[in-house]
Structure formats: C-alpha cells, structure tokens
Amino acid sequence: MVPDQWLTLIAVVDDATKQVLYAELTEGGESSVAVLTALRAVLTTWGLPMSLYTDRAHWAAHTPVAGGAADRTKLTQVGG
C-alpha cells in the first residue's frame, strides 16, 4: 500500500541531554522554510545555543562537491 501523503519530520534535539526541543511533521520536505522555522522556534524558546550541529544540508553549509569540504566563503541562509 502506498501512502496518499508523505511527511518529513523536522526535529531539533539537544545533543547533551537528548531532549527534543522542537519537532514537526511537514508536507514540504526538508525545505529551508521548514528548517528555519524550527531554528527560530528553538532560539525564541530556549535561547542561543553554544553550538549548532547540522547534517550539512544546503541551508547550513555550502558544499560544492558531495562528500567534500564545505566552502566557508559562501554564505547560507544562517550565515557562513
């Protein structure tokens, strides 16, 4: 059976405590809007984190070659 709708889980987890700080199912996939909405919710609720770890998605790091190093000279939606 094929589902009528596919959803993507956008989640932010505190690495130190394993506490889920944000979670939402979204229809749009892992879009910049969905991820930045999650980031904004975490920042306004919990404050500025000491570090932010990502899966190197396009919104967080510009990686011109798959598996290669991030190009830190190109800014993303959240900075460098």
KETOR-761569 format. One line per field, with one value per atom (N, C-alpha, C): residue number from 0; residue in one letter; atom name; x negated, y, z negated. Coordinates in steps of 0.1 Angstrom, whole numbers. Layout:
# residues N
finu	(NUM_...)
ketor	(A_...)
dolum	(CA_...)
east	(X_...)
north	(Y_...)
up	(Z_...)
This chain:
# residues 80
finu	(0_0_0_1_1_1_2_2_2_3_3_3_4_4_4_5_5_5_6_6_6_7_7_7_8_8_8_9_9_9_10_10_10_11_11_11_12_12_12_13_13_13_14_14_14_15_15_15_16_16_16_17_17_17_18_18_18_19_19_19_20_20_20_21_21_21_22_22_22_23_23_23_24_24_24_25_25_25_26_26_26_27_27_27_28_28_28_29_29_29_30_30_30_31_31_31_32_32_32_33_33_33_34_34_34_35_35_35_36_36_36_37_37_37_38_38_38_39_39_39_40_40_40_41_41_41_42_42_42_43_43_43_44_44_44_45_45_45_46_46_46_47_47_47_48_48_48_49_49_49_50_50_50_51_51_51_52_52_52_53_53_53_54_54_54_55_55_55_56_56_56_57_57_57_58_58_58_59_59_59_60_60_60_61_61_61_62_62_62_63_63_63_64_64_64_65_65_65_66_66_66_67_67_67_68_68_68_69_69_69_70_70_70_71_71_71_72_72_72_73_73_73_74_74_74_75_75_75_76_76_76_77_77_77_78_78_78_79_79_79)
ketor	(M_M_M_V_V_V_P_P_P_D_D_D_Q_Q_Q_W_W_W_L_L_L_T_T_T_L_L_L_I_I_I_A_A_A_V_V_V_V_V_V_D_D_D_D_D_D_A_A_A_T_T_T_K_K_K_Q_Q_Q_V_V_V_L_L_L_Y_Y_Y_A_A_A_E_E_E_L_L_L_T_T_T_E_E_E_G_G_G_G_G_G_E_E_E_S_S_S_S_S_S_V_V_V_A_A_A_V_V_V_L_L_L_T_T_T_A_A_A_L_L_L_R_R_R_A_A_A_V_V_V_L_L_L_T_T_T_T_T_T_W_W_W_G_G_G_L_L_L_P_P_P_M_M_M_S_S_S_L_L_L_Y_Y_Y_T_T_T_D_D_D_R_R_R_A_A_A_H_H_H_W_W_W_A_A_A_A_A_A_H_H_H_T_T_T_P_P_P_V_V_V_A_A_A_G_G_G_G_G_G_A_A_A_A_A_A_D_D_D_R_R_R_T_T_T_K_K_K_L_L_L_T_T_T_Q_Q_Q_V_V_V_G_G_G_G_G_G)
dolum	(N_CA_C_N_CA_C_N_CA_C_N_CA_C_N_CA_C_N_CA_C_N_CA_C_N_CA_C_N_CA_C_N_CA_C_N_CA_C_N_CA_C_N_CA_C_N_CA_C_N_CA_C_N_CA_C_N_CA_C_N_CA_C_N_CA_C_N_CA_C_N_CA_C_N_CA_C_N_CA_C_N_CA_C_N_CA_C_N_CA_C_N_CA_C_N_CA_C_N_CA_C_N_CA_C_N_CA_C_N_CA_C_N_CA_C_N_CA_C_N_CA_C_N_CA_C_N_CA_C_N_CA_C_N_CA_C_N_CA_C_N_CA_C_N_CA_C_N_CA_C_N_CA_C_N_CA_C_N_CA_C_N_CA_C_N_CA_C_N_CA_C_N_CA_C_N_CA_C_N_CA_C_N_CA_C_N_CA_C_N_CA_C_N_CA_C_N_CA_C_N_CA_C_N_CA_C_N_CA_C_N_CA_C_N_CA_C_N_CA_C_N_CA_C_N_CA_C_N_CA_C_N_CA_C_N_CA_C_N_CA_C_N_CA_C_N_CA_C_N_CA_C_N_CA_C_N_CA_C_N_CA_C_N_CA_C_N_CA_C_N_CA_C_N_CA_C_N_CA_C)
east	(-8_0_-9_-6_-14_-6_-12_-5_-1_10_15_6_0_-8_-21_-32_-45_-48_-52_-56_-71_-77_-90_-91_-98_-100_-111_-108_-119_-120_-132_-134_-147_-147_-159_-161_-172_-175_-187_-186_-198_-207_-219_-228_-233_-234_-239_-229_-216_-206_-196_-197_-188_-174_-172_-158_-154_-142_-136_-132_-138_-135_-124_-123_-113_-111_-98_-95_-82_-83_-71_-71_-59_-58_-54_-61_-58_-56_-47_-44_-55_-62_-71_-85_-87_-101_-110_-123_-133_-136_-127_-129_-136_-141_-148_-137_-125_-115_-112_-110_-107_-119_-131_-142_-144_-143_-145_-134_-122_-110_-114_-119_-123_-134_-144_-155_-150_-141_-136_-128_-120_-113_-122_-133_-143_-149_-153_-160_-151_-139_-130_-125_-125_-120_-132_-143_-154_-166_-167_-178_-189_-200_-211_-219_-221_-229_-243_-251_-266_-271_-265_-270_-257_-259_-248_-254_-249_-254_-243_-247_-238_-242_-233_-237_-243_-248_-254_-244_-232_-222_-225_-218_-221_-219_-210_-207_-218_-226_-236_-250_-254_-267_-267_-274_-276_-287_-283_-292_-291_-301_-300_-301_-308_-310_-305_-296_-291_-302_-301_-312_-324_-325_-337_-336_-346_-346_-336_-331_-322_-330_-324_-330_-326_-334_-330_-330_-334_-334_-320_-312_-298_-288_-281_-271_-259_-252_-240_-229_-217_-206_-209_-218_-221_-235_-242_-255_-265_-277_-288_-291)
north	(-12_0_12_22_34_45_53_63_74_81_92_105_105_117_113_119_117_129_127_137_136_147_147_153_146_150_160_172_182_182_179_178_184_191_196_190_184_176_182_184_189_177_178_167_162_172_168_161_165_160_150_150_142_147_159_165_170_167_172_186_195_210_214_207_210_198_196_185_189_187_189_180_175_168_178_179_188_181_187_182_186_197_203_197_186_181_189_187_194_207_216_229_238_249_259_266_268_274_265_252_243_243_242_242_255_266_279_282_277_278_271_259_251_258_264_271_283_290_302_298_288_283_279_273_269_281_290_302_311_313_321_314_301_294_291_286_281_291_301_310_305_312_309_297_287_276_279_271_273_268_258_252_247_247_242_232_219_209_206_204_201_189_184_173_179_191_198_200_202_205_218_221_233_246_246_258_261_251_253_255_248_248_246_254_253_243_231_221_218_224_223_209_200_186_177_168_158_151_151_144_153_164_173_182_191_201_212_218_229_242_250_262_273_277_287_301_303_317_320_310_312_312_323_324_316_311_303_312_306_313_317_309_312_318_321_327_319_318_312_298)
up	(0_0_0_9_10_3_-6_-13_-3_-7_1_-1_-12_-16_-23_-19_-26_-34_-46_-56_-60_-63_-68_-82_-91_-104_-105_-110_-113_-128_-133_-147_-151_-163_-169_-183_-185_-197_-204_-217_-225_-226_-220_-219_-233_-242_-256_-264_-264_-272_-265_-252_-243_-244_-249_-250_-236_-232_-219_-222_-215_-216_-207_-196_-185_-177_-173_-163_-156_-143_-135_-122_-119_-106_-95_-84_-74_-60_-52_-39_-29_-31_-22_-21_-29_-29_-38_-36_-44_-37_-36_-29_-39_-33_-41_-50_-45_-53_-66_-64_-75_-85_-80_-89_-97_-90_-96_-106_-103_-112_-125_-124_-136_-144_-136_-143_-150_-144_-151_-163_-163_-174_-186_-182_-193_-199_-190_-195_-204_-200_-208_-221_-221_-233_-242_-237_-245_-245_-237_-236_-226_-226_-217_-222_-213_-218_-217_-224_-224_-211_-205_-192_-184_-171_-163_-153_-155_-146_-136_-123_-113_-105_-96_-87_-74_-74_-63_-52_-55_-45_-38_-27_-19_-27_-37_-44_-54_-58_-68_-63_-52_-47_-32_-25_-10_-7_-2_1_16_24_39_44_37_42_31_34_25_17_4_-4_-6_1_0_-12_-13_-24_-21_-31_-30_-25_-17_-12_-21_-31_-41_-36_-23_-18_-12_-10_-5_-17_-19_-30_-26_-37_-35_-42_-44_-50_-65_-71_-85_-87_-77_-78_-71_-76_-70_-75)
